[in-house]
Structures are given as structure tokens and as C-alpha cells.
């Protein structure tokens, strides 16, 4: 009886845990717009592919591929074995860039996880959300004068 009462709460708790990746991916679509391209590459890495578009904007593609997820591997004596596995998941995060800044972020691919949409894409953008300030260029050292001392 007690277990039956707790079942809905258990389901809600498991669902809430499963949506963390989806929240990260959605948050990135809002917070990374306006980020400088240099800063994007400093936190997400070098894009897998780039494409210059006719309107002067550019697409930067980042990819996340996961192997088979879930499933069962069965081995039977004399018959052999077989897999009943899930199909693997992947995400292409497409950053649209204009004048050195991100103007949009879209996700494509088999990128939904158990908790929600685009959850597989979270590892691509998570590092950029953790970087609260833009990457800073090193400050040049002051010029040193080589004049004799004591003149």
C-alpha cells in the first residue's frame, strides 16, 4: 500500500533527474547568443565543420556521438548470440555566426534523451555555460628600455 502511494513521486523524481541535459541545451540557445566566436571556440573547441552562407553568415557545426544505448546482449549455447540494442544517439549543434558573434543555435540529429528534447547536445555547450566571463587575451608586457644606468 505504501509503495503504491510513493510510485507517482518516484516517477516525478526520476523524470526531473533525466531532464538536466535538456535544460542545459535549452539554456544555451538563449545565453550563448551574442557570444564572440573566439570565446565560443575557447569553451566548445574547434568546430567539426564550417559553412559560409550566401547571406554573409557562417555555420559552425559541433558533433556529439554516443554509441548504442540500452538494450540487451543475449548469448545462447550452440546457437550463438545477438544484440537487442538501442540505436545510438547523436547531436549536431549548429551555431550561426555573423560579424564574429553567435546569432543563433539549433540542434539536429537523434538527440532526444529519456528526459527530454536535445539532451544529448548538452556536453557540447555545457562548458560554455560554465564560463561566466569571456576569455581574456594576455596583456602585453611593458616595453623595456635598454639605456645605460647612471648617466
C-alpha positions in Angstrom: 0.0 0.0 0.0 2.8 2.5 0.9 4.7 1.6 -2.3 1.6 2.5 -4.4 1.4 5.9 -2.8 5.1 6.6 -3.4 5.1 5.5 -7.0 3.9 8.8 -8.5 6.6 10.7 -6.5 9.3 8.2 -7.6 8.3 8.7 -11.3 8.4 12.5 -10.9 11.8 12.3 -9.2 13.3 10.2 -12.0 11.8 12.4 -14.7 13.3 15.5 -13.0 16.8 13.9 -13.0 16.5 12.9 -16.6 15.8 16.5 -17.9 19.1 18.1 -16.8 20.6 17.7 -20.3 17.6 19.2 -21.9 17.7 22.2 -19.6 21.3 22.8 -20.4 20.7 22.6 -24.2 17.7 25.0 -23.9 19.6 27.4 -21.7 22.5 27.5 -24.2 20.1 28.6 -27.0 19.3 31.7 -25.0 22.6 32.5 -23.2 25.1 31.9 -25.9 23.6 34.3 -28.4 25.8 37.3 -28.6 29.0 35.3 -27.5 32.1 36.2 -29.5 33.2 33.4 -31.9 36.7 33.3 -30.3 35.1 32.8 -26.9 32.8 30.0 -28.3 35.8 28.2 -29.7 37.7 28.7 -26.4 35.0 26.9 -24.5 33.4 24.4 -27.0 36.5 23.7 -29.1 37.2 23.9 -32.8 34.1 23.1 -34.9 33.9 19.9 -36.8 32.8 21.7 -39.9 32.1 25.2 -41.1 30.0 26.6 -43.9 29.9 30.1 -45.3 26.3 31.0 -46.3 25.3 33.4 -49.1 23.9 36.0 -46.7 27.3 36.5 -45.2 26.7 34.4 -42.1 28.6 31.3 -41.2 27.5 27.9 -39.6 29.8 26.3 -37.1 29.0 22.6 -36.6 29.8 20.7 -33.4 29.1 17.0 -33.1 28.4 14.6 -30.2 28.1 10.9 -31.0 27.1 8.2 -28.5 27.3 4.5 -29.1 24.4 2.1 -28.6 22.5 2.9 -25.5 20.4 0.5 -23.6 19.5 -2.9 -25.0 20.3 -6.5 -24.2 23.1 -8.8 -25.3 22.0 -12.4 -25.4 24.2 -15.5 -25.9 22.7 -19.0 -26.3 24.7 -22.2 -26.2 25.1 -23.8 -29.7 23.1 -21.0 -31.3 25.3 -18.0 -30.7 24.5 -14.5 -29.6 22.7 -11.4 -30.7 22.1 -7.8 -29.6 18.8 -6.1 -29.0 20.3 -2.7 -28.6 19.2 0.9 -28.9 20.3 2.8 -31.9 22.9 5.2 -30.6 22.3 8.9 -30.4 24.0 11.9 -32.0 23.7 15.7 -32.0 24.8 18.4 -34.4 24.9 21.7 -32.7 24.8 24.4 -35.4 25.9 27.9 -34.3 25.0 30.6 -36.8 27.6 33.4 -36.7 27.6 36.9 -38.1 30.2 39.6 -37.6 32.2 37.5 -35.1 29.2 36.8 -32.8 26.8 33.9 -32.3 23.3 34.9 -33.6 21.6 31.6 -33.2 21.9 28.0 -32.1 20.0 25.0 -33.4 20.3 21.3 -32.8 19.7 18.4 -35.2 20.0 14.7 -35.1 18.7 11.8 -32.9 19.3 14.0 -29.9 16.4 13.4 -27.5 17.3 11.6 -24.3 14.9 9.9 -21.8 14.3 13.2 -20.0 13.5 15.5 -22.9 14.5 17.2 -26.2 18.1 17.8 -27.2 19.5 16.3 -24.0 22.3 14.6 -26.0 23.6 18.0 -27.1 24.3 19.2 -23.5 28.0 18.1 -23.5 28.7 20.4 -26.5 27.5 23.5 -24.8 27.9 22.8 -21.1 31.5 24.2 -20.9 30.4 27.5 -22.5 27.6 27.9 -19.9 30.1 27.3 -17.1 32.4 30.1 -18.4 30.9 33.2 -16.9 33.2 35.7 -18.5 34.7 35.9 -22.0 38.2 34.5 -22.5 40.8 37.2 -21.9 43.7 37.9 -24.2 47.1 38.1 -22.4 48.2 41.6 -21.6 51.4 42.5 -23.5 54.5 43.1 -21.3 55.6 46.7 -20.9 58.4 47.8 -23.2 61.8 47.6 -21.6 64.3 50.4 -22.1 67.9 49.3 -22.7 69.6 52.6 -21.8 72.7 52.7 -19.6 72.2 53.4 -15.9 74.0 56.3 -14.2 74.4 58.8 -17.0 
